[in-house]
Amino acid sequence: MLRAHPLPPPLLAFGSPLPHRGGMDLDALLNHFFGTTDLEGLDEDAIADGAGRIGLAFGTEQDPGRRFALWVLLHGLGDAPDPASAFKDARERDAAYAYARAIERADRD
């Protein structure tokens, strides 16, 4: 299930602006892609549909920060593409690998 780790700014805009409080708002993202902040209450099909919408947004997003934030959300759902194929820019790719390693370490502790 989705891990409650902070997401990096900036705010995602997918079709319509999301509420903004100076950075990424996980609740706004969950509401936007899943229609709820309570993923535990969703069945597998609803989770898969929301993840598909995030994947589509990731594939079409041009802003590097927004793309990274979407990748982080996909990572939390267990659906993130490998950073080597997801990010052409070496700095973004390295940041994704570093994030994944940090989450792995946090999960072990």
Phi, psi and omega per residue, in radians:
M1 nan 2.917 -3.076
L2 -1.106 2.278 3.092
R3 -1.501 2.495 -3.102
A4 -1.579 1.118 3.062
H5 -1.784 2.560 -3.118
P6 -1.116 2.544 3.100
L7 -1.766 2.563 -3.125
P8 -1.305 2.671 3.024
P9 -1.240 2.940 0.061
P10 -1.571 -3.127 -3.113
L11 -1.236 2.457 3.103
L12 -1.387 2.464 2.981
A13 -2.221 1.935 -3.130
F14 -2.151 1.615 -3.132
G15 1.533 -0.823 3.121
S16 -2.516 2.660 -3.131
P17 -1.118 2.505 3.068
L18 -1.714 2.739 3.095
P19 -0.967 2.522 -3.064
H20 -2.241 2.273 3.071
R21 -2.226 0.679 3.103
G22 1.552 0.126 3.135
G23 3.134 -2.898 -3.126
M24 -1.268 2.363 -3.140
D25 -2.031 1.836 -3.090
L26 -1.030 -0.750 3.129
D27 -1.055 -0.721 3.129
A28 -1.117 -0.707 3.102
L29 -1.117 -0.796 -3.139
L30 -1.091 -0.771 3.083
N31 -1.061 -0.708 -3.090
H32 -1.140 -0.796 -3.045
F33 -1.628 -0.422 -3.075
F34 -2.075 -0.213 -3.121
G35 1.372 0.146 -3.130
T36 -2.838 2.797 2.998
T37 -1.698 -0.129 -3.093
D38 -1.719 1.438 -3.133
L39 -1.169 -0.435 3.118
E40 -1.071 -0.481 -3.118
G41 -1.475 -0.051 -3.117
L42 -1.668 2.588 3.067
D43 -1.459 3.018 -3.069
E44 -1.044 -0.648 3.140
D45 -1.144 -0.715 3.126
A46 -1.155 -0.681 3.086
I47 -1.114 -0.784 3.140
A48 -1.105 -0.701 3.115
D49 -1.104 -0.794 3.116
G50 -1.098 -0.749 3.109
A51 -1.093 -0.637 3.082
G52 -1.113 -0.697 3.095
R53 -1.139 -0.687 3.098
I54 -1.136 -0.753 3.120
G55 -1.052 -0.697 3.090
L56 -1.120 -0.779 3.108
A57 -1.085 -0.727 3.114
F58 -1.052 -0.771 -3.094
G59 -1.193 -0.391 -3.097
T60 -1.882 -0.220 -3.108
E61 -1.210 2.362 -3.137
Q62 -1.742 -0.479 -3.104
D63 -1.298 2.159 -3.088
P64 -1.026 -0.715 3.137
G65 -1.138 -0.716 3.117
R66 -1.183 -0.724 3.097
R67 -1.042 -0.753 -3.135
F68 -1.118 -0.735 3.123
A69 -1.071 -0.713 3.098
L70 -1.151 -0.682 3.102
W71 -1.092 -0.717 3.111
V72 -1.060 -0.754 3.114
L73 -1.103 -0.766 3.072
L74 -1.078 -0.672 3.108
H75 -1.062 -0.745 3.117
G76 -1.097 -0.483 3.106
L77 -1.537 -0.118 -3.105
G78 1.419 0.290 -3.080
D79 -2.064 0.256 -3.085
A80 -1.310 2.405 3.018
P81 -1.209 2.755 3.095
D82 -1.036 2.371 -3.131
P83 -0.947 -0.559 -3.129
A84 -1.076 -0.599 3.131
S85 -1.674 -0.337 -3.069
A86 -1.468 -0.520 -3.021
F87 -2.225 2.104 3.084
K88 -1.348 -0.623 -3.119
D89 -1.297 2.253 -3.084
A90 -1.076 -0.647 -3.132
R91 -1.162 -0.717 3.108
E92 -1.158 -0.749 3.129
R93 -1.078 -0.798 3.119
D94 -1.093 -0.681 3.109
A95 -1.112 -0.698 3.124
A96 -1.145 -0.767 3.082
Y97 -1.086 -0.730 3.131
A98 -1.118 -0.719 3.105
Y99 -1.081 -0.828 -3.122
A100 -1.063 -0.715 3.102
R101 -1.143 -0.710 3.136
A102 -1.120 -0.724 3.118
I103 -1.154 -0.712 3.121
E104 -1.066 -0.775 3.110
R105 -1.106 -0.751 -3.132
A106 -1.108 -0.655 3.136
D107 -1.193 -0.506 3.132
R108 -1.322 -0.525 -3.083
D109 -1.363 nan nan
